[in-house]
Amino acid sequence: MARYRNPVLPGFHPDPSVCRVGGDYYAVSSSFEYFPGIPIFHSRDLVNWRQIGHCLTRPSQLPLAGARASGGVWAPTLRHHDGTFYMTTTNTSSGGNFIVTAESAEGPWSEPVLVAQPGIDPSLFFDEDGSVYYTTSHDGAYQSRINPKSGELLCEPKVIWAGTGGQYPEGPHLYRRDGWYYLLLSEGGTEYGHMITMARSKSPWGPFEPCDRNPLLSHRSHRSPIQGLGHADLVDTPDGHWFAVALGFRPNGYPPCYHLGRETFLVPVRWAEDGFPIFGDRGRLQLEEETPLQLEPLPEPAPRDDFNSGTLAVSWNQLRNPEPELYSLSERPGFLRLRGSAAGLDDVAATAWVGQRQRHFAVQVATRLEFRPQKDAEEAGIVVRMNEQHHYEIFVTLRSGVPSVVLRRRIGSLRAEVATHVLPPNETDCLLAVEADQDTYRFRYGTAADDLRLLGEGETRYLSTEVAGGFTGVYFAMYASGNGAPCSEPADFDWFEYRPL
């Protein structure tokens, strides 16, 4: 059998959902306050995934004004039925639960159809008799029948199973197999006590009989490099094998903490004689697992984006709904131009900001920046962001009217410029770089890639979930800001490189 490495979607890709169409698999994950929303991936083997777009690409689908860190859209479910893709999720900042549809997974996806059912983590199940069940997390698995085209509830929702007693029973998914309805739940909260439980019934309304082996997947109180396993979704293969995607995280240090966010892991599944599934090795998962599927490796993505296309690649995100006048790939061909607004990195606003997830512990990111600040408040550079209160940035600015490169750290209420270097006038166009390992970010600057000088460092721990809170992971981003007033001049980024070490 072939072997594969977990996670299969590294970096901030939580709350995964998966569906199969013939021999093709599609997956989505949460995106919170980032735009476009709900990244969607394609695979032929469940291991090697390629991002093909986003489900929510228009502000009319995804209003994010005022969405704070870890607000926005949570926990999608992806399903395919009768030639149509359905994606349902919750905009926790505006509008609640909704469904969008598409004939092709690449889109375009429809405008949202609202579903007036309380709860989060919505899921769709299309039954054999034509009934469509909508299940949310609301004091347990909370379910109704709906018209998926209009969002109309066809009956009053009710709790069909509250789980086994763990806190925050959520992430419900309903399946049918061999005449039984199976209900999957996540319990314990998306933390170190996270776990997957399951019950079954002859009716989609219950009563549901829990499995005697619950929890079916959990690493709570288990010494493993993978923690927080939960929020799973099942999928079968054309030849009868079963797998689940689940979120988990990889902590480091002591006390343990994680900064890459909750990632997507692939779990082998088999069905036992008692009629319930066995996840992994008796409910445990390894960083390396076996698969009976023939693997189809994908080409490694190019490490450098030269911004020669007229649109941003699908790996890029922006903060909240972007203001079009702050970004351009056409004003200066071959450059990403950012026009810094009054909004800064500490503000809940649509900042001039373009970023991508940190997907590896050991990585170097770099960019070449051309920027002519006219005031001390104007800045442009690279930010390592967890949220508005936890970020590190290296940037070009003026200090007392003198061109300088500065390293600043924001950790909660503590905000300080920890290193400054005066730039000669002819070096305001410079390279900025961040090198990372599991414990440390190192910030460098210079005029040549082989002569980058160290400006300072910052610990990864202070950008971790345990310190910063929330549900997201670290992003590397290019940004510009006038910190109270628009920048006098644009910031031009010639290229951006993401290179695993």
Stockholm file with secondary structure:
# STOCKHOLM 1.0

chainA/1-501         MARYRNPVLPGFHPDPSVCRVGGDYYAVSSSFEYFPGIPIFHSRDLVNWRQIGHCLTRPSQLPLAGARASGGVWAPTLRHHDGTFYMTTTNTSSGGNFIVTAESAEGPWSEPVLVAQPGIDPSLFFDEDGSVYYTTSHDGAYQSRINPKSGELLCEPKVIWAGTGGQYPEGPHLYRRDGWYYLLLSEGGTEYGHMITMARSKSPWGPFEPCDRNPLLSHRSHRSPIQGLGHADLVDTPDGHWFAVALGFRPNGYPPCYHLGRETFLVPVRWAEDGFPIFGDRGRLQLEEETPLQLEPLPEPAPRDDFNSGTLAVSWNQLRNPEPELYSLSERPGFLRLRGSAAGLDDVAATAWVGQRQRHFAVQVATRLEFRPQKDAEEAGIVVRMNEQHHYEIFVTLRSGVPSVVLRRRIGSLRAEVATHVLPPNETDCLLAVEADQDTYRFRYGTAADDLRLLGEGETRYLSTEVAGGFTGVYFAMYASGNGAPCSEPADFDWFEYRPL
#=GR chainA/1-501 SS CEEEESCSBCSSCCSCEEEEETTEEEEECCCBTEESEEEEEEESSSSSEEEEEEEECSTTTCCCTTCCTTCSEEEEEEEEETTEEEEEEEETTTTEEEEEEESSTTSCCCCCEECCCCCEEEEEEECTTSCEEEEEESSSEEEEEBCTTTCCBSSCCEEEECCSSCSSCEEEEEEEETTEEEEEEEESCSSTTCEEEEEEESSTTCCCEECTTCCSBCCTTCCCSCEEEEEEEEEECTTSCEEEEEEEECCBTTTTBCCSCCEEEEEEEEECTTSSEEETBTTBCCSEEEESSCCCCCCCCCSEECCCSSSCCTTCEEESSCCGGGEESSSSTTSEEECCBSCCTTSSSCCEEEEEECCCSSEEEEEEEEECCCSTTCEEEEEEEEETTEEEEEEEEEETTEEEEEEEEEETTEEEEEEEEECCGGGSSEEEEEEECSSEEEEEEESSTTCCEEEEEEEGGGGSHHHHCSSCCCEEEEEEECSSSCCSSCEEEEEEEEEEC
#=GC SS_cons         CEEEESCSBCSSCCSCEEEEETTEEEEECCCBTEESEEEEEEESSSSSEEEEEEEECSTTTCCCTTCCTTCSEEEEEEEEETTEEEEEEEETTTTEEEEEEESSTTSCCCCCEECCCCCEEEEEEECTTSCEEEEEESSSEEEEEBCTTTCCBSSCCEEEECCSSCSSCEEEEEEEETTEEEEEEEESCSSTTCEEEEEEESSTTCCCEECTTCCSBCCTTCCCSCEEEEEEEEEECTTSCEEEEEEEECCBTTTTBCCSCCEEEEEEEEECTTSSEEETBTTBCCSEEEESSCCCCCCCCCSEECCCSSSCCTTCEEESSCCGGGEESSSSTTSEEECCBSCCTTSSSCCEEEEEECCCSSEEEEEEEEECCCSTTCEEEEEEEEETTEEEEEEEEEETTEEEEEEEEEETTEEEEEEEEECCGGGSSEEEEEEECSSEEEEEEESSTTCCEEEEEEEGGGGSHHHHCSSCCCEEEEEEECSSSCCSSCEEEEEEEEEEC
//
